[in-house]
Structures are given as structure tokens and as C-alpha cells.
């Protein structure tokens, strides 16, 4: 790698005439374009070259390129000319996403991100362009959804930096919309019972199961009878029912949401009795279903699901949504509130009766205690009173201060 003088021959023949301007033998390119040329082999071993008008500029580029190649920081501008859409699609198809997450990523890219950044070369995207994307999304989406979409963009540019497609990510100093703080308001017992009564008899136990166990809706619909130990009063969560948006709303059994979602839940007597009565009225029948709980060994098997439709088929997300909405409207539950509110009601009961954060995290299947606190911290009762009592306890054995001496 070195700097060459394009305008003059490096190895002139004896007797060749020199130019009057530089006192050197001119080449065929003499006076054409920029004089100084840097030649090098990139990190892929391909021959590259770049011209400069000033020798000092060429030598500076030469030195920087040598340094970047030796330190592994080399970035070829030509690679950065790839369109954002093309690079993002390569990124998307190589990610290890659950199917539901993959569908959300694809939707966010196609509907919200590609229309703004899709046709821009990667190297040309500046922080202002990303901020413009955030602004546009904020006009159409909830703040939490904007944060998720921006997260995809930031991940794509981070991957581009790692692959040395670009030198720096433009996702720097981006201002995101403030997140809405929504406090969970659990259902009271009267509302829970009214909601159960408003549902068709076949589905009443679903609401009571959600309130009595804290299971996610997908965990309830994927629950098999064999996962319930009626004698020991324990329920095991080892799978969930997933509706595949990419395959015509087909359903299959998949692993729980996170590794911490595998758990055993103690069952109250009321829940055990309610589940037993449900099975007496609606005996579980065998359904054939794809089982992808072990992603390396997917199979099709027979399963006895606790809850099914009247046609003895698994309950799909869309099917349940229609059933729930009719009952929720009758009881007066606001639109946008789903079965998940019953899970929150279970958590609120744990908190009310003094369960620790770690216990609530385990029973809810949260990935971390931080998640539990972010959702339910406001439900822990009498926090101020406990703080006062703790400080009082510190000084409980300290004798009262002596009265000050009287002035003579």
C-alpha cells in the first residue's frame, strides 16, 4: 500500500522527455483528474484505489487506512452504499426470533420503517433521519410501540457497524417519546364473577383459572390435563398455545415465553374444585396438534387440552377475542382490556397478602424481579407506614433525650 503519482512515470525509460512543470517524465494521465493515487488491498483482499488532488491528503488517507486494516477497524465506503432495506432484510432473516416476535419485526419494518429509511444507502443515514423516523412513528403509534420500533432500527445499525458496513451508528442522541405510566387496576371479586357468568358455560372456568393461577392466556389455552396434579394441588407450566400469523392462523404448542416461565403453581382449594367441576361438565378430548416445545425435535401428537371449543379444537387467539369481547362489554370492562387483566388480579392478591417480590416473580413467570416491580410496585400496601416503622425500630431502644439544663 502506498501513494503513487498518476501524472508521471515511476520508471521512465532513458532519454524520455520531461514535462516543464514538474521536471518529471509525464504518463498518459498527465494533467487528467487528481494527481495522487492511493492503492491498497481491503479486508477482503480486493485491490482498491482512490485519487487525491493533494499529496498530503493522499498520504493521510494512506496512513489511516493502514492503521484501520491492522486494528480491524477498516470500513469500506463501497459496502455502506447498500440500501437500508436490503441490509435490514439480511439482518431480519438471520435473527433467532420466536415466530411471534419475527412477525412483529417484519410488520414494523414494512409498515413504519422502510417507507422512511428503506431506500437510503446505509452510509448516508444521519441522526436527523432517525429522529425524523421517530417523529413520524410518534404521530401514529403509542410511545411503547415507538420504543420497540426504534429498538429494531438501533439493532440493525449496530449489526452494520459490527459487519464494518458503516463506521458509526446514527442512533446517537435520539429523543424518544415519554413512556406512558399506566397503573394496573385489578378486577374486584364481583366483577370477576359477573364476567364468568357472562361467558358461555364452556369458557367460564377460563376466567377463574386466570384469576386463580396467574397464567398467561396462551398458557391457559395450551394447558393439558396431565399438567395438573389434583392430589398435590400443583399446576405445571411447560408450554403455551401459539397462533401462527404466518401460516393461516394455525396453532401449535410452543415453549413458554421465557426460561423463567417454566414454573409450578400451588393451587388453592377453590381452584382445584373449579377445575374438577369443569372437567366433569366438559370432559377433555384428545386433539391432534403440532408440538414444537422442543425446537430441535418438532412433532405432531395427541394432547388432552383442558379448554377447547365446542368442536373440540384448540382455542385460537382470534376466536377467544370474539368470545371475550361480548362478555366484557356486558360487564362494562373497557375496550382494549383482555384476559390478561385476570392475571394481574392474581398478582395483586399475592401482593396484598404479603408475598415477596421474588415469589411474585416466580409465580408470574417474569424474566426478572425488575419486571415484577415495574408492573406491580404500586400494589405493595402501606409502603410509607412500613418505612416509618423501620426507622422507629432503629431507635426503639434509645432512651429519651434528657431535658435541657435550665438557665440560672
C-alpha positions in Angstrom: 0.0 0.0 0.0 1.5 3.3 -1.0 0.9 6.7 -2.7 1.5 6.9 -6.5 2.0 9.9 -8.8 -0.5 9.3 -11.6 0.8 12.1 -13.8 4.4 10.9 -14.0 6.1 7.6 -14.7 7.7 5.9 -11.8 10.2 4.1 -14.0 10.8 6.3 -17.1 12.9 5.0 -20.0 16.3 6.5 -20.6 16.1 9.6 -22.7 12.3 10.3 -22.3 11.4 14.0 -22.3 10.4 15.6 -19.0 7.5 18.0 -18.5 8.3 21.6 -17.9 6.1 21.9 -14.9 7.4 19.1 -12.7 10.7 18.1 -14.3 9.5 14.5 -14.5 8.5 12.2 -17.3 4.8 12.5 -17.9 2.5 9.5 -18.1 -0.6 9.1 -20.3 -2.7 10.5 -17.5 -0.6 13.7 -17.1 -2.9 16.6 -16.2 -6.0 14.4 -16.2 -8.0 14.2 -12.9 -6.5 14.1 -9.5 -2.7 13.5 -9.4 -2.1 11.4 -6.3 -3.4 7.8 -6.0 -3.6 5.5 -3.0 -3.6 1.8 -3.7 -4.4 -0.9 -1.2 -6.0 -4.3 -0.6 -9.1 -4.2 1.6 -10.0 -6.6 4.4 -11.4 -9.0 1.8 -8.2 -9.0 -0.2 -9.6 -7.0 -3.1 -7.5 -4.4 -4.8 -8.7 -0.8 -4.2 -7.6 2.7 -5.2 -8.6 6.3 -4.5 -7.3 9.6 -6.0 -6.5 12.9 -4.3 -5.5 16.3 -5.7 -3.0 16.9 -2.8 -0.2 14.6 -1.9 -0.7 15.4 1.8 -4.3 14.3 1.7 -3.3 11.1 -0.1 -0.6 10.3 2.5 -3.0 11.0 5.4 -5.6 8.6 3.9 -2.9 6.0 3.3 -1.7 6.2 6.9 -5.3 5.9 8.3 -6.2 3.0 6.0 -3.1 1.1 7.1 -3.9 1.7 10.7 -7.6 0.7 10.3 -6.6 -2.5 8.5 -4.1 -3.5 11.1 -6.5 -2.8 14.0 -9.6 -4.4 12.4 -11.4 -1.1 12.2 -11.4 -0.8 8.4 -14.7 0.2 6.8 -15.1 0.3 3.0 -17.4 3.1 1.9 -18.5 1.0 -1.0 -20.1 -1.5 1.4 -22.0 1.3 3.0 -23.8 2.0 -0.3 -26.1 -0.9 0.3 -29.7 0.2 0.8 -31.1 0.1 4.4 -34.0 -2.2 3.2 -31.5 -4.7 1.7 -29.3 -4.8 4.8 -32.3 -4.9 7.2 -33.8 -7.9 5.4 -30.5 -9.7 5.7 -30.4 -8.9 9.4 -34.1 -9.9 10.0 -33.8 -13.3 8.3 -30.7 -14.2 10.3 -32.1 -13.4 13.8 -33.1 -16.1 16.2 -36.6 -14.8 16.9 -39.7 -16.6 18.1 -42.3 -16.7 15.4 -44.5 -14.1 17.1 -41.5 -11.8 17.6 -40.4 -12.3 14.0 -43.9 -11.4 12.8 -43.8 -8.1 14.8 -40.3 -7.2 13.5 -41.4 -7.8 9.9 -44.6 -5.8 10.3 -42.7 -2.8 12.0 -40.1 -2.8 9.2 -42.6 -3.0 6.3 -45.2 -0.6 7.6 -43.3 2.0 9.6 -39.6 1.9 8.9 -39.0 1.1 5.3 -41.2 3.9 4.0 -38.8 6.4 5.7 -35.4 4.8 5.6 -35.7 1.8 3.2 -34.2 3.4 0.0 -31.4 5.3 1.8 -27.8 3.9 1.5 -26.6 2.8 4.9 -23.7 5.3 5.0 -26.0 8.2 4.2 -28.3 7.8 7.2 -27.7 10.5 9.8 -29.1 11.0 13.3 -31.5 13.6 11.9 -33.1 10.9 9.6 -33.5 8.6 12.5 -35.1 11.3 14.6 -37.4 12.1 11.7 -38.5 8.4 11.7 -39.2 8.6 15.4 -41.2 11.7 15.0 -43.3 10.2 12.2 -43.9 7.0 14.2 -44.9 9.0 17.2 -47.7 10.6 15.2 -49.2 7.1 14.5 -48.1 4.8 17.3 -48.2 4.6 21.1 -44.9 5.6 22.8 -44.2 2.0 23.9 -44.6 0.8 20.2 -42.3 3.6 19.1 -39.6 2.5 21.5 -39.9 -1.1 20.2 -39.6 0.1 16.5 -36.6 2.3 17.3 -35.0 -0.7 19.1 -35.1 -2.6 15.8 -33.5 0.3 13.9 -30.8 0.6 16.5 -30.1 -3.1 16.4 -29.8 -3.0 12.6 -27.3 -0.2 12.6 -25.3 -1.9 15.4 -25.1 -5.0 13.2 -23.9 -2.9 10.3 -21.1 -1.4 12.5 -20.1 -5.0 13.6 -20.0 -6.1 10.0 -18.0 -3.0 9.1 -20.6 -1.8 6.6 -20.5 1.6 8.3 -18.1 3.2 10.7 -20.6 4.6 13.3 -24.3 4.1 14.1 -26.5 7.2 13.5 -28.6 6.1 16.5 -26.9 8.6 18.8 -28.7 11.3 20.9 -32.1 10.3 19.6 -35.0 11.6 21.7 -37.9 9.1 22.1 -41.4 9.9 23.3 -42.0 9.6 27.0 -43.5 6.3 28.1 -47.0 6.3 29.4 -47.2 5.2 33.0 -50.3 3.0 33.4 -51.1 1.6 36.8 -52.6 -1.8 36.9 -56.1 -1.8 38.4 -57.1 -5.4 39.1 -60.7 -6.6 39.0 -62.7 -7.0 42.1 -64.3 -10.3 43.0 -67.8 -9.1 42.0 -66.6 -8.2 38.5 -64.7 -11.5 38.1 -67.8 -13.5 39.0 -70.0 -11.3 36.7 -67.5 -11.8 33.9 -67.5 -15.6 34.4 -71.3 -15.6 34.4 -71.5 -13.6 31.2 -69.4 -16.2 29.3 -70.8 -19.3 27.8 -70.6 -22.2 30.3 -67.8 -23.9 28.4 -65.5 -20.9 28.9 -66.4 -19.7 32.4 -63.5 -21.7 34.0 -61.0 -19.8 31.8 -61.5 -16.6 33.7 -61.5 -18.3 37.1 -58.3 -20.2 36.1 -56.6 -16.9 35.1 -57.5 -15.3 38.4 -56.6 -18.3 40.4 -53.3 -19.1 38.8 -52.0 -16.0 37.1 -51.4 -17.9 33.8 -51.0 -16.0 30.6 -53.8 -16.6 28.1 -51.6 -18.6 25.8 -50.5 -20.8 28.8 -54.2 -21.4 29.7 -55.1 -22.4 26.1 -52.1 -24.7 25.9 -52.7 -26.3 29.3 -53.0 -30.1 29.2 -54.9 -32.0 31.9 -51.9 -34.1 32.8 -50.1 -30.9 33.9 -52.5 -30.6 36.8 -51.8 -32.7 39.9 -55.2 -32.6 41.7 -53.8 -34.6 44.7 -50.8 -32.4 45.4 -52.7 -29.2 44.2 -49.9 -28.2 41.8 -50.1 -27.0 38.2 -47.0 -27.1 36.0 -46.5 -24.6 33.2 -44.3 -26.1 30.5 -45.9 -24.9 27.2 -48.2 -22.4 25.6 -50.6 -22.4 22.6 -49.3 -20.2 19.8 -51.3 -18.9 16.9 -49.1 -18.6 13.8 -50.0 -15.4 11.9 -47.7 -16.5 9.1 -49.5 -19.8 8.4 -53.1 -19.0 8.2 -53.7 -18.8 12.0 -52.6 -22.4 12.5 -51.9 -23.2 16.2 -49.2 -25.3 17.8 -47.7 -25.9 21.2 -44.5 -24.0 21.8 -42.2 -23.4 24.8 -43.3 -20.8 27.4 -42.4 -17.1 26.8 -39.1 -17.1 28.7 -37.0 -19.7 30.5 -38.3 -18.3 33.8 -41.9 -19.0 32.6 -41.3 -22.7 33.3 -42.8 -23.0 36.8 -45.0 -24.9 39.3 -48.0 -23.0 40.7 -49.7 -24.0 44.0 -53.4 -24.4 43.6 -56.0 -23.1 46.1 -58.8 -25.5 47.1 -61.3 -23.3 45.2 -59.2 -23.6 42.0 -58.9 -27.4 42.3 -62.6 -27.8 42.9 -63.5 -25.4 40.0 -61.2 -27.3 37.6 -62.6 -30.6 38.6 -66.1 -29.4 38.1 -65.2 -28.0 34.7 -63.8 -31.4 33.6 -66.9 -33.2 34.8 -69.1 -30.9 32.7 -66.8 -30.7 29.7 -64.5 -33.8 29.7 -61.2 -33.2 27.9 -61.0 -34.8 24.5 -57.9 -35.7 22.5 -56.8 -33.3 19.8 -54.0 -33.7 17.3 -51.6 -30.8 17.4 -48.1 -29.8 16.4 -45.7 -29.8 19.3 -42.7 -27.5 19.0 -41.8 -27.3 22.6 -38.5 -28.9 21.6 -37.5 -26.9 18.6 -34.9 -29.5 17.6 -37.5 -32.3 17.6 -40.9 -30.9 16.4 -43.6 -33.5 16.2 -47.3 -34.0 15.8 -49.0 -35.7 18.8 -52.3 -36.1 20.6 -53.0 -33.8 23.5 -55.8 -33.5 26.1 -56.2 -29.8 26.3 -58.1 -28.5 29.4 -60.0 -25.9 27.3 -61.3 -26.4 23.8 -64.0 -25.0 21.6 -67.4 -26.7 21.2 -66.0 -28.5 18.2 -63.2 -29.9 20.3 -60.5 -27.8 18.6 -57.8 -25.6 20.3 -59.0 -22.1 21.1 -57.3 -19.7 18.7 -56.4 -16.1 19.7 -59.0 -14.6 17.3 -61.7 -17.0 18.5 -61.2 -16.1 22.1 -61.1 -12.4 21.4 -64.6 -12.5 20.0 -65.9 -14.6 22.9 -64.2 -12.3 25.5 -65.4 -9.0 24.0 -69.1 -9.9 24.2 -68.8 -10.8 27.8 -66.5 -7.9 28.7 -69.0 -5.5 27.1 -71.8 -6.9 29.2 -69.9 -6.4 32.4 -68.6 -2.9 31.4 -64.9 -3.7 31.1 -63.2 -1.1 28.9 -62.3 -1.8 25.3 -58.6 -2.8 25.0 -58.7 -4.8 28.2 -58.2 -8.5 27.6 -57.9 -11.7 29.7 -54.5 -10.5 30.9 -56.3 -8.3 33.4 -57.2 -11.6 35.3 -53.5 -12.4 35.5 -52.9 -9.0 37.1 -55.7 -9.7 39.6 -53.9 -12.9 40.7 -50.7 -10.9 41.2 -52.5 -8.2 43.2 -53.8 -10.9 45.6 -50.2 -12.2 46.1 -49.0 -8.7 46.9 -51.9 -7.9 49.2 -51.2 -10.9 51.3 -47.6 -10.1 51.8 -45.8 -12.3 49.2 -42.2 -11.1 48.4 -41.1 -9.7 45.1 -39.2 -12.9 44.3 -42.2 -15.1 45.0 -44.5 -13.0 42.8 -41.8 -13.0 40.1 -41.6 -16.8 40.2 -45.3 -17.5 40.2 -46.0 -14.9 37.4 -43.1 -16.3 35.3 -41.4 -13.0 34.9 -37.9 -12.9 33.5 -36.6 -10.7 36.3 -37.7 -9.1 39.6 -37.3 -5.7 37.8 -40.2 -6.6 35.5 -42.4 -7.5 38.5 -41.6 -4.2 40.3 -42.2 -2.2 37.1 -45.7 -3.6 36.8 -46.8 -4.1 40.4 -44.7 -1.9 42.7 -47.6 0.4 43.4 -49.7 -2.5 44.7 -47.5 -3.3 47.7 -49.6 -1.8 50.6 -48.6 0.7 53.2 -45.1 1.3 51.9 -44.9 4.6 53.8 -46.1 3.1 57.0 -43.5 0.3 56.8 -40.8 2.9 56.2 -41.8 4.8 59.3 -42.0 1.6 61.4 -38.5 0.6 60.2 -37.0 3.9 61.3 -38.9 3.7 64.6 -37.5 0.3 65.2 -33.9 1.6 64.9 -34.5 4.0 67.8 -36.8 1.8 69.9 -34.1 1.0 72.5 -32.7 4.5 72.7 -33.7 6.4 75.9 -35.5 9.7 75.5 -33.2 12.7 75.4 -32.7 14.5 78.7 -34.3 17.9 79.0 -32.0 20.8 78.5 -30.5 22.4 81.7 -32.4 25.3 83.0 -30.7 28.7 82.8 -29.7 30.1 86.2 
